[in-house]
Amino acid sequence: MAHKRDRKLEKKTRRQALAVGLAAFAGVGVAGAGEAQTGAPSGGPWTPKKQVIRRPGQAAGQAASPGPLLSSCIRSGHLLFVAGIGGWYPDRRKEAGDIKVQIQSALTTMKELLETAGSSMANVLKVHMTVADPNKNLALLNEGYRGFFPDPPPARSYNGAAADHMGRDGVLVQVDCVAYVD
């Protein structure tokens, strides 16, 4: 019986250590780890818990999201979660262009959105992309991607999709990210 109790205590201690480590990474305290639940490193509450960041050029009276089901960007504490940005929107550019043009367009929009939120491309931690026909498009995408992020570049991942699975004809890439605000 004592052996089971020791394993249970060890498991709890490991969980607490992991929680404290993750919380330190995010700049927050953890309740039950010898301190009160706090938010910011200064000991204040984690603010904002969930704040919508408007797209650049969006009037205050307009809806805060590009559609009824999503927000362009959410800030929680020091973190920003940017929703998928397509490489081509017909109302912004007449021709779809190739994937190099589309990734540059999407990353430019991302840069503007991050700056609106008080961050920058230098603060991007993780980028994820959905790429149409990656075997065909990845090399050209990388050409367009190069130069948008200073060293060290963010972690990056992608998944591939057939061009007709991108949600709208002509779209070859969609990109999202997680960034932080100083």
N, C-alpha and C positions, 0 to 999 in steps of 0.2 A: 504494500500500500504506500509506503514512504517513497518507493521508487517512482510510482505513478505521480505522486504529488510533486516530486523533484522535477520530473519531465514537464509537468504542467507549468510549474514556476519558471523553468528554463525557457519554455515556449513563450510565456507571457513576457519575460524579460527581453527575449529576442524581438518580439513584436514591438515592445516599447522602444527599444534601441533603434529599430527600423523607422518607427514613427517619428522619433526625435530627429534622426538623420534626414529624413525626407522633409520634415517641417523646417529644419535649419536651412536646407537647400531652398525652400520656398520663402524663407524669411518669417516663419511663424513659430509660435510655441505650441506645445501639445499638452492638453489637460491630462493629468494622471502621470506625468513624467517629472513630477517634482516642481511644477510651476503652473500658474494659472493659464488658461487658454488666452493667447494674445494673437494679434494679427501682425502688424508691422514690426520690424526689428526694434522700434522705439518702445514697444510694449502696448501700443494702441490696438484698436480692433482692426481686423482684416477688412480694409475698405478699398475700393468698393467691393461688395460681395459679387455683384453682377451689374455691370453698367454697359449699355449699348453705345458703341462708338459709331457715329454717322459717317457715311461715305463722304469723301471730299466733294465740295460743291453742293452738298445736299442742304436744302433750306430747312430751317428749324420746324416749319409746319408740315413738312413731308414725313411720311412714314419712316421709321428708323431702319427699316430693313428693305432689301431689294424685292422682297415678296412676303406674303403672309406667313410663310413657314420657317423663315430663318432671319438671322441678323448678320450683317456684314462682318462685325467684329464685336466681341464681348471682352470686357476687361474685368478681371477678378483679382483684387490685390495688385501685385506687381506683374501679373501675367496677362497677355493678350492672346486671344484665340481668333484667328482670322479665318472666315469661311472660304470655301472654294471660289476662286476667281477664274472665270473662263478666259480663254485666249482670244475670243472674238465675240463681240456683241454688235449686231448689224446697226444699231442706233448710234454706235460710236465710231465705226469705221466701215466704209462701203464694202471693201473686199476682205475676205477671211484671211488671206495671206498664208504663208507656210508656217511650220511650227516654230521656226526661229522668230518670225515676226510676232507670233502669238505669245510665246513665252516672254518676250520683251514687253509686250503690251500688258500681260498679266502681272509681271513683276513691277512694272512702273505703277500700276494701280495699287499693288500691295505696298509699295514704298510710300505713296501718297496717303494711304489709309493708316499705315504705321505712324507716319509723321503727324497726322491729324490726332492720333491717340497719344502723342508725346513720346514716341519711340523712334526707331530707325532700323534700317536693314542690318546694321552692325549688331543689333540686339536680338536678331532672329536666332532661336535655338534649334528649331526643327522645321523642315520644309517637306511637304508631301505633294506629289503630283500624280495625276492620272493622265497617262500619255496614250494617244491613239496610235496604234500600230508601232510599238516601241522599236522593233527590229528595224523598221524603216526610218523612224523619226528621232531616235535618241541622240545620234551624233549631231544633227542640226540643232536639236533642242539645247544640247550642251554648249554649242557656240553662242546661242542667244542668252543662255543663263550666265555665262562667264562674265565677271566684272560687276555683277549686281551686289555681291556680298564681300566685305573685306575679310582678311584673314583674322582668325580662323573661320572658315566657312561653317554654316550651320550643318547639323546632321541632315541627311536627305534620304528620302525613299520615294519609290514610285510603284505604281501598278499599271499594267497595260490593259487596254480595252480596244475592241474593234472600233473603227471610226464611226460606225453607225450606232454605237452604244454610248456615245459621249453626251447624249441628251438633246443635242441640236445639230442639225447638219452644218458642216463647216468647222466646228470646234475640234481642235486637235489636242488641246491640253487644258487642264484645270489644276490650279495650285492653291494650297492653303498652308498656313504656318502657325507656329506658337512662338511668341516673342515676349520680351519683358520690357517694363518701363523702369527707368532708373528712379 
